[in-house]
Amino acid sequence: MGFPVIARLSPEAIYQEYENKPCMIGTPAMDEFGSIYRLCKAGAAITGTIEYAVANANFAADLCTGDMATCDLYSDTAAVGDFVIRIDDDGSASTRPVNFYEGGVAHFYGASTAERQTRRIVSSTVGTSASLYITLDAPLTVAITDGAVDALPSPFSNCVNAQAEASTYETFVCFRKIPTITTGYYFWGQTAGLCVGHYISTWPGSGANDKDVYFGNTGGITSTETSGAVTTSPQRAGYGVMCNTGNYGSVYFMLQLE
């Protein structure tokens, strides 16, 4: 049994965008300092200051025409060994382009709880407004009867500026390292390691024992002191590396999105 190998990114690879995909969406890689990145795709042009986090636009559930949906299996069944599955997704070619579900997750349901299984999705075909095929990373090991599937696209496949969608429902998936990313292009987004963000309202660390940092709706960084963490449960970004009682520049923190 071998150990998994994570790709090593050069600085040149990080500080550019890609018209053509260098690997599967969501693939992890590491820079020479140990920070972790994921291959991401811009669902719309990403602009503005790089100190704000990038949001995931795959958040809305709307039956099988939404971005996260429970769909019936085309024949209601799937056999042991199946890894290419047809599902009743009624998205069109415009809303379900080729590989819309790449890097996502398929969670299968059946007539009994023993039939439930989860697989990663490595590719998907173009939507026909009636159905499409998803290819799994491994075959099913239990037959499914009267089946359905939660077809969940990758959180890295539709990246946008913060507040491009309903801001209070967005989740933040990475920080980009280049100022502008073209719609439909690919880039390496940082998900873990030393990072710089823009403060919101109050500098994190300005209060005693104020170490954890959180995302505000803008993708900037705030603290428990101003985030309302106890009552509203905002998304945690990591912890402050350099904190003090005074006002300072950008927030230097340890990003912990994974």
ABEGO torsion letter per residue (X at the ends): XBBBBBBBBBAAAAABBBABBABBBGBBBBBAAGBBBBBBBBABBBBEBAABBBBBABABBBEAABABBBBBBAAGBBBBGBABBBBBBABBAAABBBGAABGBBBBBBBABAAABBBBBBABBBBBAGABBBBBBABBBABBBBGBBBBBBBBAAABBBBBGABBAAABBBABBBABABBBBGBBBBBBABEBBBBBBBGBBBGABBGBABBBBBAAGBBBBAAAAGAAAAGBBBAEBBABBBABBBBBBBBBBBAX
